[in-house]
């Protein structure tokens, strides 16, 4: 079966709303994604299997979105981000440029569910959110900070800081993180 070029929309009728489907080249078959008609997808974005991008979402150029990721309505994602599979970005979240969001990470938007008032998470440029982390609504993740895997973030994270745990607490700087990463990569 011949694949359709990434980015060529196909309309799928849904009983609740009409959405676009970006057909992603897959070995042997086509796997549709649910992309809202009002979502703005910049050139060079790659979206893998079964991902969802909601109404009025904006995805910056060069960003990669993994399988089963859910980017809800009114979410802004910057350029050259990597959003791994099963990540959930709640409505009103704002993601800067060059951000990594690991598999299964959850950004929430309701600090006292279920409530009538929502507030998104802000993730600044160059931040890393590792697998399985949960970020409370209204929290700001500072530029070049790192949220360790499985962490539960209930307060703002300062720039260039690594936080881990439940609740997440600072453990060292991004500079130390990069030293540890470099040592790991060289072994």
C-alpha positions as CSV (number, residue, x, y, z in Angstrom):
1,X,0.0,0.0,0.0
2,X,1.3,3.4,-0.9
3,X,1.7,6.0,1.9
4,X,0.3,9.5,1.7
5,X,2.8,12.3,2.3
6,X,2.9,13.5,5.9
7,X,0.8,16.6,6.3
8,X,-1.8,16.0,3.6
9,X,-5.1,16.3,5.5
10,X,-8.1,14.0,5.1
11,X,-11.4,14.9,6.7
12,X,-12.9,12.3,9.1
13,X,-16.5,12.8,10.2
14,X,-16.9,12.3,13.9
15,X,-20.4,12.5,15.6
16,X,-19.0,15.2,17.9
17,X,-16.9,17.2,15.6
18,X,-15.1,17.2,12.3
19,X,-11.3,16.7,12.5
20,X,-8.5,16.4,10.0
21,X,-6.4,13.2,9.9
22,X,-2.8,13.3,8.9
23,X,-1.8,10.1,7.4
24,X,1.6,8.9,8.6
25,X,3.7,6.6,6.5
26,X,3.7,3.2,8.3
27,X,5.1,-0.1,7.1
28,X,2.2,-1.8,5.3
29,X,-0.7,0.5,6.3
30,X,-2.0,4.0,7.1
31,X,-2.6,5.0,10.7
32,X,-4.7,8.1,11.1
33,X,-4.2,10.8,13.7
34,X,-6.9,13.1,15.0
35,X,-5.9,16.7,14.1
36,X,-8.5,19.5,14.7
37,X,-9.4,21.6,11.7
38,X,-8.4,24.7,13.7
39,X,-5.0,23.4,14.8
40,X,-2.0,25.2,13.3
41,X,0.7,22.8,12.4
42,X,4.0,24.4,11.2
43,X,6.1,22.9,8.4
44,X,8.5,20.1,9.4
45,X,6.3,18.7,12.2
46,X,6.2,14.9,12.5
47,X,3.3,13.3,14.2
48,X,3.3,9.5,14.9
49,X,0.5,7.0,15.2
50,X,-2.8,7.7,16.9
51,X,-1.8,11.2,18.2
52,X,-4.4,13.8,19.0
53,X,-4.0,17.6,18.4
54,X,-7.0,19.6,19.6
55,X,-8.8,22.7,18.5
56,X,-6.7,25.9,18.3
57,X,-3.5,24.1,19.3
58,X,-0.4,25.5,17.7
59,X,2.6,23.3,17.0
60,X,6.0,24.9,16.1
61,X,8.2,23.8,13.2
62,X,10.5,20.8,13.7
63,X,8.5,19.4,16.6
64,X,8.0,15.6,16.9
65,X,4.9,14.2,18.5
66,X,5.0,10.5,19.6
67,X,2.4,7.8,19.3
68,X,-0.7,8.2,21.4
69,X,0.3,11.7,22.6
70,X,-2.6,13.9,23.4
71,X,-2.2,17.7,22.9
72,X,-5.5,19.2,23.9
73,X,-7.2,22.5,22.8
74,X,-5.5,25.9,23.1
75,X,-2.1,24.3,23.7
76,X,0.9,26.1,22.3
77,X,4.1,24.1,21.5
78,X,7.2,25.8,20.4
79,X,9.8,24.9,17.8
80,X,12.0,21.8,17.8
81,X,10.2,20.1,20.7
82,X,10.0,16.4,21.3
83,X,6.8,15.1,22.9
84,X,7.1,11.4,23.5
85,X,4.3,8.8,23.3
86,X,1.4,8.8,25.8
87,X,2.2,12.4,27.0
88,X,-0.8,14.5,27.9
89,X,-0.7,18.3,27.5
90,X,-3.8,19.7,29.1
91,X,-5.7,22.6,27.6
92,X,-4.1,26.0,28.0
93,X,-0.5,24.6,28.4
94,X,2.3,26.6,26.9
95,X,5.5,24.9,25.8
96,X,8.6,26.8,24.8
97,X,11.2,25.9,22.2
98,X,13.6,22.9,22.3
99,X,11.6,21.2,25.1
100,X,11.6,17.5,25.7
101,X,8.5,15.9,27.3
102,X,9.0,12.2,28.1
103,X,6.7,9.3,27.7
104,X,3.6,9.3,29.9
105,X,4.3,12.8,31.3
106,X,1.1,14.6,32.3
107,X,0.5,18.4,32.4
108,X,-2.7,19.2,34.2
109,X,-4.9,22.3,34.1
110,X,-7.3,22.0,37.1
111,X,-5.8,22.4,40.6
112,X,-9.0,21.5,42.3
113,X,-10.9,19.1,40.0
114,X,-13.5,19.3,38.9
115,X,-13.7,23.0,38.9
116,X,-15.0,25.7,36.5
117,X,-11.6,27.6,36.3
118,X,-8.7,26.2,34.4
119,X,-5.0,27.3,34.2
120,X,-2.3,25.8,32.1
121,X,1.3,24.8,32.8
122,X,4.1,26.9,31.4
123,X,7.2,25.1,30.2
124,X,10.0,27.5,29.3
125,X,12.7,27.0,26.6
126,X,15.1,24.1,26.9
127,X,13.3,22.3,29.7
128,X,13.3,18.5,30.1
129,X,10.3,16.7,31.6
130,X,11.2,13.0,32.1
131,X,8.9,10.0,31.8
132,X,5.9,9.7,34.0
133,X,6.2,13.2,35.6
134,X,3.0,14.9,36.7
135,X,2.9,18.7,36.7
136,X,0.2,20.6,38.7
137,X,-1.9,23.2,37.0
138,X,-0.5,26.7,37.0
139,X,3.1,25.6,37.6
140,X,6.0,27.2,35.7
141,X,8.9,24.9,34.7
142,X,11.9,27.3,34.3
143,X,14.1,27.4,31.3
144,X,16.7,24.6,31.0
145,X,15.3,22.9,34.1
146,X,14.9,19.2,34.4
147,X,12.0,17.3,36.1
148,X,13.1,13.8,36.9
149,X,11.1,10.7,36.0
150,X,8.0,10.0,38.0
151,X,8.2,13.3,39.8
152,X,5.2,15.2,41.0
153,X,5.7,18.9,40.6
154,X,3.4,21.1,42.8
155,X,5.5,24.3,42.8
156,X,7.3,26.4,40.2
157,X,10.7,25.0,39.2
158,X,13.5,27.6,38.9
159,X,15.5,27.9,35.7
160,X,18.6,25.6,35.4
161,X,17.5,23.4,38.3
162,X,16.9,19.6,38.5
163,X,14.0,18.5,40.6
164,X,13.0,14.9,41.6
165,X,10.6,13.1,43.9
166,X,7.0,13.4,45.2
167,X,6.7,16.3,45.9
168,X,9.5,17.3,43.5
169,X,12.5,19.0,45.3
170,X,15.7,20.5,43.9
171,X,18.7,18.2,43.9
172,X,21.3,19.8,41.7
173,X,21.8,22.3,38.8
174,X,21.4,21.7,35.1
175,X,25.2,22.1,34.8
176,X,25.6,19.0,37.1
177,X,23.0,17.2,35.1
178,X,24.9,17.8,31.9
179,X,28.1,16.5,33.5
180,X,26.4,13.3,34.6
181,X,24.8,12.9,31.2
182,X,28.1,13.4,29.4
183,X,29.8,10.8,31.7
184,X,26.9,8.4,31.0
185,X,27.1,8.9,27.3
186,X,30.8,8.3,27.2
187,X,30.7,4.9,29.0
